[in-house]
């Protein structure tokens, strides 16, 4: 190697602009984080809420410490029976079933639509229409650094009732239509 030769992969003329870009990105993500989690968000984030949309995308700003799934029960002939919700809705994304996502579970109209549709699908699959349905959120702590994610009491598993739905009741959709 001769004097003045640089072994770095980034050309010398691009090093300063690259460093400035990294500093600008770090500032953008820091401001985006503050706009979501600070009690006093920056004024630009209040005036223009979509300015930091990409920086506040949940994938970049939060770690999920828990696994969450949803289980269902049907009231048939006076007894609650658990059934496989995944068998009624077999389409699965790479990260899980769509109805198990927090955005879906926390949205009341989506959950009511799922419950109403499940009443019909359960009746078609089992031959007996249920009187009521219950949906539970099951949550347990992740095991960091492992691909196996066991469930159980030692993983602090907890259950929360999300929705109890009467199958005899109709669901009003927008524009007055009934599902």
Helices and strands as residue ranges (DSSP letters): H 12-37, H 43-47, G 49-52, H 58-61, E 66-76, E 79-83, H 85-88, G 98-100, H 102-105, H 108-126, E 132-141, G 153-155, E 158-166, G 174-176
